[in-house]
Amino acid sequence: MREKKNNKKRVIMNHDIRASELRCLGEDGFAYGVISRYEAMAKADDLNLDLVLISPDAVPPVAKIMDYGKFKYNEEKKKKEARKNQQKIVLKETKLSVKIAQNDINYKIERSRRFLEAGYHVKFRVFLKGREMQNPDAGKDVLNRVWPMVEDIGTKDNEPKFEGRFVNMLVLPKKH
């Protein structure tokens, strides 16, 4: 079986089918049974449709009489519709430090609350510098001070976690 450049299997149809006998299905679901390739091609030509090999590994191989162009068009239409209905998650980040003043926390919380109300996910990050790395619990303490200020409009996805030079906490908006 030949393959296209994008590694999808090539569809075998009409005169490319090499099996001598096929289990043939009609467009409306009618089963013609096991017939020769020439009979199947003749039936497809009579209906002005294509003979498409569905299951080449079966014994005997299964082929279906269908309008392949219409089939491909409907498949693409379904894919576009599925992409249109996908939700995109936007992640906003709020950076804090261990030595942050209370008024700075209040300002950053105010902005983060607006993000949560707009439906965005918010990641709070405390950056640890120099000797602050010796005590990562200080970063967790900052995030534990922040959490009560946003818990009424958000849900904590995970507890504050130490990752590299950061202590992170992800807050998701509450579902209404």
Backbone bond lengths (Angstrom), bond angles and torsions (degrees), N, CA, C in turn:
res aa  C-N    CA-C-N  psi(-1)  N-CA   C-N-CA  omega(-1)  CA-C   N-CA-C  phi
1 M - - - 1.442 - - 1.532 108.96 -
2 R 1.309 116.67 128.42 1.462 120.95 179.24 1.518 110.42 -78.87
3 E 1.342 116.26 154.48 1.457 120.23 179.23 1.512 109.84 -123.10
4 K 1.342 115.36 149.69 1.453 120.82 176.53 1.513 109.24 -80.53
5 K 1.332 115.94 174.28 1.460 120.39 -179.23 1.518 112.39 -63.52
6 N 1.342 117.82 -32.43 1.459 120.28 -177.34 1.532 112.45 -88.83
7 N 1.324 117.29 21.08 1.468 125.30 172.82 1.527 114.29 63.65
8 K 1.321 118.37 14.60 1.461 119.44 173.74 1.521 107.52 -88.20
9 K 1.321 116.25 146.78 1.455 119.34 -179.61 1.520 109.31 -68.23
10 R 1.307 114.55 138.35 1.465 120.69 179.01 1.522 108.20 -74.52
11 V 1.310 115.93 139.34 1.456 120.86 178.94 1.525 108.49 -79.38
12 I 1.326 116.34 127.90 1.460 121.38 179.40 1.523 107.12 -95.57
13 M 1.329 115.37 121.30 1.458 118.02 -177.63 1.524 111.08 -146.30
14 N 1.317 114.33 162.10 1.469 124.82 178.06 1.520 112.66 49.87
15 H 1.327 118.68 -118.55 1.469 121.94 -172.55 1.534 113.42 -77.47
16 D 1.341 118.21 -6.85 1.464 121.04 177.16 1.533 111.52 -79.09
17 I 1.313 117.30 -14.41 1.468 121.38 -179.98 1.529 108.56 -71.64
18 R 1.332 116.70 127.76 1.461 121.36 -174.84 1.532 113.74 -108.68
19 A 1.319 118.58 -10.70 1.474 120.47 -178.45 1.528 109.83 -68.47
20 S 1.321 116.80 143.62 1.470 119.89 -178.28 1.523 111.31 -78.80
21 E 1.344 117.30 -34.39 1.459 121.54 177.90 1.508 109.85 -123.53
22 L 1.329 116.59 144.62 1.466 122.55 -178.17 1.524 109.87 -134.51
23 R 1.315 115.89 147.86 1.466 120.56 167.53 1.524 103.70 -89.09
24 C 1.311 117.71 114.06 1.460 122.22 -169.16 1.530 111.62 -107.19
25 L 1.316 115.84 134.00 1.460 123.06 176.91 1.519 108.61 -117.19
26 G 1.322 115.98 145.57 1.457 120.46 177.97 1.517 111.24 -87.60
27 E 1.329 115.50 170.90 1.465 120.58 -179.36 1.523 111.06 -65.09
28 D 1.316 116.49 -34.28 1.467 121.20 -178.42 1.525 112.68 -86.31
29 G 1.340 117.99 5.93 1.456 121.99 179.01 1.517 113.32 96.09
30 F 1.317 117.41 -2.80 1.472 121.64 179.06 1.524 109.52 -68.21
31 A 1.333 116.56 133.64 1.468 121.40 -179.91 1.524 109.09 -96.43
32 Y 1.319 116.84 119.90 1.458 122.44 177.03 1.523 111.37 -82.59
33 G 1.315 118.02 -14.24 1.452 121.78 -179.02 1.520 110.89 87.90
34 V 1.328 115.82 -164.35 1.470 121.19 -179.77 1.532 107.37 -86.23
35 I 1.344 114.83 115.86 1.464 120.36 -179.13 1.533 108.43 -134.34
36 S 1.323 116.14 168.04 1.462 119.46 -179.19 1.532 110.05 -74.14
37 R 1.313 115.37 160.79 1.460 121.50 179.44 1.527 110.42 -60.09
38 Y 1.321 117.17 -38.72 1.473 120.78 -177.39 1.527 111.26 -67.46
39 E 1.350 117.25 -40.25 1.466 120.65 177.06 1.527 110.35 -63.42
40 A 1.342 116.59 -43.16 1.463 120.97 -179.73 1.530 110.79 -63.33
41 M 1.341 116.21 -42.33 1.469 120.14 177.76 1.531 111.00 -63.99
42 A 1.332 116.65 -38.74 1.462 120.86 179.37 1.527 110.69 -64.88
43 K 1.348 117.23 -42.64 1.468 120.95 178.26 1.526 110.24 -63.16
44 A 1.349 117.77 -43.07 1.461 121.48 179.01 1.526 110.74 -64.15
45 D 1.338 117.68 -41.39 1.469 121.20 179.06 1.523 111.05 -65.20
46 D 1.344 117.26 -39.41 1.469 120.97 178.50 1.526 111.21 -60.35
47 L 1.331 116.33 -36.19 1.468 121.13 -178.18 1.535 112.56 -91.06
48 N 1.348 117.14 0.92 1.476 122.62 -176.14 1.533 111.61 55.69
49 L 1.330 115.92 42.49 1.457 122.35 179.43 1.522 109.12 -125.02
50 D 1.332 116.08 177.68 1.462 122.10 -179.39 1.526 109.69 -102.13
51 L 1.322 115.96 150.88 1.461 122.64 172.43 1.526 106.23 -102.44
52 V 1.339 116.05 112.47 1.467 121.50 -173.87 1.524 108.79 -113.68
53 L 1.325 115.95 129.72 1.459 121.95 178.60 1.527 108.26 -78.85
54 I 1.330 116.60 115.90 1.473 121.47 -176.38 1.518 110.93 -91.25
55 S 1.332 115.43 -48.52 1.461 120.37 -177.06 1.529 109.45 -127.66
56 P 1.352 116.97 90.30 1.462 119.53 -176.03 1.529 113.42 -72.74
57 D 1.344 117.45 -19.74 1.463 120.17 -176.29 1.524 113.25 -87.33
58 A 1.327 117.46 -11.27 1.460 120.46 -179.31 1.537 109.60 -71.78
59 V 1.334 115.95 163.01 1.460 120.19 178.45 1.524 106.97 -121.82
60 P 1.303 121.44 112.30 1.466 127.93 -12.34 1.530 110.51 -72.06
61 P 1.336 118.03 161.01 1.466 121.29 -179.96 1.534 111.66 -58.62
62 V 1.336 115.82 148.71 1.460 121.34 -177.59 1.525 109.17 -102.45
63 A 1.330 115.64 130.39 1.459 121.26 178.01 1.520 108.68 -127.53
64 K 1.340 115.91 152.85 1.454 120.73 -179.19 1.519 109.19 -129.00
65 I 1.324 115.29 138.74 1.459 120.48 175.84 1.523 106.67 -89.62
66 M 1.352 116.28 118.64 1.471 120.45 -177.01 1.523 110.19 -156.10
67 D 1.326 115.41 166.22 1.463 121.45 172.64 1.527 105.59 -87.56
68 Y 1.331 117.09 98.54 1.461 121.35 -172.28 1.531 112.51 -65.70
69 G 1.321 118.01 -37.09 1.463 121.26 178.59 1.524 111.67 -61.45
70 K 1.331 115.83 -43.46 1.468 121.01 178.22 1.526 110.17 -65.87
71 F 1.333 116.78 -39.77 1.459 122.08 178.93 1.527 110.66 -60.61
72 K 1.356 117.30 -48.13 1.466 121.73 179.90 1.526 110.88 -63.09
73 Y 1.326 116.92 -40.63 1.467 121.52 179.16 1.530 110.21 -60.66
74 N 1.327 117.68 -45.63 1.467 121.31 -179.98 1.526 111.60 -65.85
75 E 1.346 117.42 -36.28 1.472 120.77 177.15 1.527 110.83 -63.05
76 E 1.332 116.61 -45.29 1.470 121.06 179.05 1.522 110.66 -63.03
77 K 1.316 115.93 -39.46 1.467 121.13 179.87 1.536 110.04 -62.71
78 K 1.345 116.77 -42.22 1.462 120.88 178.72 1.527 111.09 -64.35
79 K 1.345 117.14 -40.91 1.464 121.20 179.55 1.524 110.74 -63.20
80 K 1.344 116.66 -43.43 1.470 120.41 179.19 1.518 110.77 -62.56
81 E 1.317 116.92 -41.56 1.459 121.59 -179.88 1.530 110.11 -64.07
82 A 1.331 117.27 -40.70 1.464 121.30 179.25 1.526 110.66 -65.06
83 R 1.358 116.65 -40.07 1.469 119.89 178.09 1.523 111.21 -66.21
84 K 1.324 116.28 -35.81 1.456 120.59 -178.40 1.528 111.08 -65.60
85 N 1.346 116.36 -34.30 1.458 120.93 -176.85 1.524 113.76 -86.06
86 Q 1.341 117.57 -0.83 1.463 120.09 -179.93 1.526 110.20 -71.81
87 Q 1.323 115.29 145.35 1.459 120.07 175.45 1.512 108.78 -97.14
88 K 1.324 115.49 135.29 1.457 119.61 176.71 1.526 108.21 -99.76
89 I 1.318 115.59 129.36 1.461 120.91 179.84 1.516 108.03 -93.32
90 V 1.337 114.99 125.15 1.458 120.27 178.06 1.521 107.10 -105.48
91 L 1.323 115.59 128.59 1.456 121.51 -178.78 1.524 108.77 -109.45
92 K 1.325 116.06 119.24 1.461 121.67 175.70 1.525 107.65 -101.45
93 E 1.316 116.12 147.10 1.448 120.64 -176.25 1.524 110.12 -119.45
94 T 1.323 116.54 134.43 1.465 122.60 176.00 1.515 107.50 -118.92
95 K 1.345 115.44 117.28 1.462 119.98 -178.36 1.527 109.89 -95.98
96 L 1.314 114.04 135.44 1.457 121.91 179.08 1.527 107.71 -128.63
97 S 1.333 115.92 170.05 1.460 119.81 174.10 1.526 108.81 -132.07
98 V 1.312 115.80 167.77 1.467 120.55 -177.82 1.531 110.43 -66.35
99 K 1.337 116.89 -36.45 1.467 121.20 -175.36 1.529 112.29 -97.83
100 I 1.330 118.11 33.12 1.463 121.73 -176.96 1.530 110.24 -77.63
101 A 1.324 115.70 139.91 1.460 121.43 179.08 1.527 109.60 -79.73
102 Q 1.337 116.77 158.64 1.464 121.63 -175.78 1.528 111.85 -64.02
103 N 1.349 117.90 -38.00 1.465 118.56 179.97 1.535 111.40 -67.58
104 D 1.339 117.24 -31.55 1.461 120.12 175.76 1.534 110.47 -68.94
105 I 1.322 116.52 -39.58 1.465 120.35 176.12 1.526 109.64 -60.51
106 N 1.351 115.99 -45.07 1.471 119.65 -179.00 1.526 111.18 -59.95
107 Y 1.339 117.24 -41.28 1.461 121.44 179.73 1.532 110.82 -64.42
108 K 1.333 116.70 -46.11 1.461 120.55 -178.67 1.534 111.57 -68.11
109 I 1.322 117.01 -34.65 1.459 120.86 177.57 1.534 110.01 -67.36
110 E 1.324 116.73 -39.42 1.464 121.00 178.78 1.535 110.22 -59.18
111 R 1.330 116.52 -45.47 1.472 120.65 177.99 1.522 111.28 -65.97
112 S 1.328 117.01 -42.15 1.467 121.14 -179.71 1.524 111.01 -64.35
113 R 1.329 117.19 -36.17 1.463 120.68 177.98 1.528 110.44 -63.54
114 R 1.344 116.22 -38.71 1.469 119.79 177.48 1.528 110.41 -63.26
115 F 1.338 116.74 -40.50 1.460 120.48 177.93 1.531 110.63 -62.44
116 L 1.335 116.67 -45.28 1.465 120.86 -179.52 1.532 111.18 -63.66
117 E 1.338 116.83 -40.08 1.465 120.29 178.37 1.523 111.33 -65.64
118 A 1.346 117.05 -30.00 1.468 121.29 178.00 1.532 111.30 -79.45
119 G 1.344 118.20 -5.72 1.461 121.38 176.64 1.518 114.40 96.61
120 Y 1.328 118.59 8.50 1.464 121.36 179.63 1.520 110.73 -85.28
121 H 1.328 115.76 154.94 1.465 121.11 171.54 1.527 106.42 -85.37
122 V 1.331 116.69 142.56 1.464 120.67 -179.04 1.524 109.23 -121.54
123 K 1.346 114.81 129.17 1.462 120.57 177.44 1.528 107.24 -109.02
124 F 1.321 115.87 117.24 1.463 121.26 175.79 1.513 107.65 -90.25
125 R 1.351 116.47 128.83 1.463 120.96 -178.64 1.523 109.11 -128.25
126 V 1.318 115.83 129.53 1.461 121.51 173.50 1.517 106.69 -107.32
127 F 1.347 115.69 118.56 1.462 121.59 -179.44 1.518 108.65 -87.40
128 L 1.326 116.02 129.59 1.468 120.99 179.98 1.524 108.89 -103.15
129 K 1.348 115.69 124.21 1.471 120.97 -179.16 1.526 109.49 -109.29
130 G 1.302 115.32 143.49 1.470 122.05 171.00 1.508 114.39 47.77
131 R 1.331 115.05 -117.55 1.471 120.58 -175.85 1.523 113.26 -71.24
132 E 1.332 117.05 -14.05 1.464 119.75 177.39 1.527 110.72 -64.15
133 M 1.339 115.87 -22.34 1.467 120.44 178.36 1.537 111.25 -64.28
134 Q 1.327 117.48 -24.35 1.463 121.32 179.58 1.528 111.45 -66.72
135 N 1.354 115.55 -26.35 1.458 119.83 -175.28 1.535 110.15 -130.55
136 P 1.330 117.96 77.92 1.464 119.48 -179.21 1.527 113.34 -67.55
137 D 1.342 117.09 -15.25 1.467 119.71 177.09 1.524 111.45 -64.58
138 A 1.331 117.41 -23.58 1.466 120.27 176.98 1.531 109.91 -64.33
139 G 1.335 117.01 -37.95 1.463 120.89 176.40 1.524 111.50 -66.72
140 K 1.328 115.84 -39.92 1.463 119.68 177.46 1.528 110.67 -64.67
141 D 1.337 116.83 -35.70 1.464 120.32 178.36 1.531 110.87 -63.07
142 V 1.341 116.92 -40.23 1.474 120.59 178.34 1.527 109.26 -62.13
143 L 1.338 117.36 -45.30 1.466 120.42 -179.60 1.528 111.59 -67.35
144 N 1.323 116.79 -32.70 1.463 119.77 176.22 1.527 111.60 -70.63
145 R 1.351 117.95 -25.18 1.474 121.34 173.38 1.530 110.38 -75.66
146 V 1.325 116.33 -32.12 1.467 121.51 -178.05 1.533 111.46 -75.49
147 W 1.320 117.35 -38.65 1.455 121.83 -172.85 1.529 114.21 -54.10
148 P 1.340 121.05 -46.57 1.480 119.06 -179.46 1.534 113.13 -60.86
149 M 1.325 117.82 -21.96 1.465 120.71 -178.26 1.525 112.72 -78.70
150 V 1.353 117.77 -17.58 1.459 120.27 -179.36 1.533 113.60 -121.51
151 E 1.327 117.64 -0.04 1.462 118.82 -173.97 1.522 113.27 -68.79
152 D 1.343 118.73 -19.60 1.458 119.98 179.00 1.529 112.51 -73.24
153 I 1.343 118.26 -24.17 1.473 120.02 -179.77 1.529 112.74 -117.42
154 G 1.340 117.07 -0.26 1.465 119.51 -178.14 1.512 112.25 -137.12
155 T 1.319 115.07 163.37 1.463 121.01 174.49 1.523 108.22 -120.93
156 K 1.311 115.47 136.97 1.462 120.99 -178.10 1.528 109.06 -76.46
157 D 1.329 116.19 120.95 1.460 120.66 179.79 1.524 110.53 -76.35
158 N 1.325 115.79 -36.99 1.465 119.64 177.93 1.529 109.36 -151.81
159 E 1.304 115.19 158.54 1.464 120.96 176.90 1.528 108.82 -69.28
160 P 1.341 118.19 157.08 1.471 119.73 177.10 1.527 110.68 -54.13
161 K 1.355 115.25 129.15 1.463 122.09 -174.99 1.514 109.94 -124.17
162 F 1.321 116.41 140.80 1.461 122.65 177.23 1.521 108.47 -87.43
163 E 1.349 116.78 119.18 1.464 122.24 179.30 1.523 108.87 -135.50
164 G 1.308 116.34 106.12 1.463 120.14 -179.91 1.510 111.77 65.85
165 R 1.348 117.02 -121.07 1.466 121.42 178.04 1.531 111.61 -96.86
166 F 1.331 116.75 8.59 1.461 120.97 -176.81 1.515 111.41 -120.14
167 V 1.332 115.30 153.01 1.456 122.56 165.88 1.522 104.70 -114.24
168 N 1.340 117.15 119.18 1.468 122.12 -172.52 1.518 112.32 -113.13
169 M 1.341 113.98 149.28 1.470 121.12 173.52 1.529 106.71 -144.99
170 L 1.328 117.54 128.05 1.462 121.74 -179.74 1.515 109.04 -103.55
171 V 1.358 115.41 130.14 1.461 121.40 179.01 1.520 107.84 -119.82
172 L 1.329 115.93 129.81 1.465 122.39 179.52 1.526 109.20 -104.97
173 P 1.333 117.00 150.54 1.483 118.17 177.40 1.526 109.97 -69.24
174 K 1.345 116.26 146.51 1.454 119.79 177.38 1.512 109.22 -72.82
175 K 1.319 115.76 142.64 1.463 119.85 178.37 1.517 108.30 -83.59
176 H 1.327 115.23 136.54 1.475 119.71 -177.18 1.498 110.55 -84.88
